[in-house]
Amino acid sequence: MQFAPTRILIVEDEDQARTLLENIFVLAGFAVQTATNGAEALRRLRDRDNVPDLVVLDLLYVAVAQRTHNRSHAAFQATARAVAGHWAAKEEGQ
């Protein structure tokens, strides 16, 4: 019985680091896919016919993405509060 090579997805935004990791894993006999960002990684993970066995992430990239998301979410909430306050004030004035 022959097994398929373990599939690895490497998520890394820096070209040199991604290429280095890819070469190391390929030379070790793994089937490797790469993604340069989170959106691309999610697209690859949704491919039910080619789900990786292991995902290698750039944790610093994940932390930066989370901070960006948090700032965007906070800005959205502040805007929503301002709009809601405007409409409430407008209704009270009628």
C-alpha positions as CSV (number, residue, x, y, z in Angstrom):
1,M,0.0,0.0,0.0
2,Q,1.4,3.4,-1.0
3,F,0.5,6.6,0.7
4,A,0.3,10.0,-0.9
5,P,2.8,12.5,0.4
6,T,1.7,14.7,3.3
7,R,0.2,17.9,2.0
8,I,1.5,21.2,3.5
9,L,0.1,24.7,2.9
10,I,2.7,27.5,3.6
11,V,1.2,30.9,4.3
12,E,4.0,33.5,4.1
13,D,3.9,37.0,2.6
14,E,7.7,37.3,2.1
15,D,8.8,35.7,-1.1
16,Q,12.3,34.5,0.1
17,A,10.9,32.9,3.2
18,R,8.1,31.2,1.4
19,T,10.4,29.9,-1.3
20,L,12.9,28.6,1.3
21,L,10.2,26.8,3.3
22,E,8.7,25.4,0.1
23,N,12.1,24.0,-1.1
24,I,12.9,22.5,2.3
25,F,9.5,20.7,2.5
26,V,9.6,19.5,-1.2
27,L,13.1,18.1,-0.8
28,A,11.8,16.2,2.3
29,G,9.1,14.6,0.2
30,F,6.1,16.7,1.0
31,A,3.5,17.9,-1.4
32,V,3.5,21.7,-0.9
33,Q,1.1,24.5,-1.8
34,T,1.8,28.2,-1.0
35,A,-0.3,31.2,-0.3
36,T,1.0,34.8,0.0
37,N,-1.9,36.1,2.3
38,G,-4.8,35.0,4.4
39,A,-7.4,35.4,1.7
40,E,-5.4,33.1,-0.7
41,A,-4.9,30.6,2.1
42,L,-8.7,30.5,2.8
43,R,-9.4,29.9,-0.8
44,R,-7.0,26.9,-0.8
45,L,-8.4,25.6,2.4
46,R,-11.9,25.6,0.9
47,D,-10.8,23.2,-1.9
48,R,-12.2,20.0,-0.4
49,D,-10.3,17.8,-2.9
50,N,-6.9,19.2,-1.8
51,V,-7.1,19.9,2.0
52,P,-3.6,20.2,3.5
53,D,-2.6,18.0,6.4
54,L,-0.5,20.8,7.9
55,V,-0.6,24.6,7.6
56,V,2.6,26.6,8.3
57,L,1.7,30.2,9.2
58,D,3.7,33.3,9.6
59,L,2.5,34.2,13.1
60,L,3.7,37.8,12.9
61,Y,1.5,38.2,9.7
62,V,-1.5,36.8,11.6
63,A,-0.9,39.2,14.5
64,V,-0.7,42.2,12.2
65,A,-3.9,41.1,10.4
66,Q,-5.7,40.7,13.7
67,R,-4.7,44.3,14.8
68,T,-5.8,45.7,11.4
69,H,-9.1,43.9,11.8
70,N,-9.6,45.2,15.3
71,R,-8.9,48.8,14.2
72,S,-11.3,48.5,11.3
73,H,-13.9,47.0,13.5
74,A,-13.5,49.7,16.1
75,A,-13.8,52.4,13.4
76,F,-16.9,50.7,12.1
77,Q,-18.5,50.6,15.6
78,A,-17.7,54.3,16.1
79,T,-19.3,55.2,12.8
80,A,-22.4,53.1,13.6
81,R,-22.7,54.9,17.0
82,A,-22.4,58.3,15.4
83,V,-25.0,57.5,12.7
84,A,-27.4,56.0,15.4
85,G,-26.9,59.1,17.5
86,H,-27.6,61.4,14.6
87,W,-30.9,59.6,13.8
88,A,-31.9,59.5,17.5
89,A,-31.3,63.3,17.8
90,K,-33.1,63.9,14.5
91,E,-36.2,61.9,15.7
92,E,-36.2,63.7,19.1
93,G,-36.2,67.1,17.2
94,Q,-39.3,66.2,15.2
